[in-house]
Amino acid sequence: MTCLSIVTEDRPATVAANPIFILSQVDDRRGSGIAFEVFEKDAGILKTLIGKKRLYYINLPAKMFWGELTELETCTSIHPALTLLRERATLRGIFTVFGDDDQRS
């Protein structure tokens, strides 16, 4: 589990969701996808970020990446850490990662 934050130039990083549960390798190369699960109750800010490019930071492993939240849908959890919490409402999200030259649009 890790914390997902949004990094901005004009203020400190803002927590977007905590905790999130990473399902895929965290790869910050252009075109990569980062899949994760989050409890629905912890996803309020994420729901407003679908389709928007942002600079994100996750703390485990420590990594910053430019990305767009391209999916956030209801799911049945598959993350091993959530085995005993399968009854909780869960969302699965996917970030599409952009290269440094795609930072802002």
Buried (B, 14 or more C-beta within 10 A) or exposed (E): BBBBBBBEEEEEBEEBBEBBBBBEEBEBEBEBBBBBBBBBEBBEEBEEBEEEBBBBBBEEEEBEBBBBBEBBEEBEBBBEEBEEEEEEEBBBBBBBBBEEEEEEE
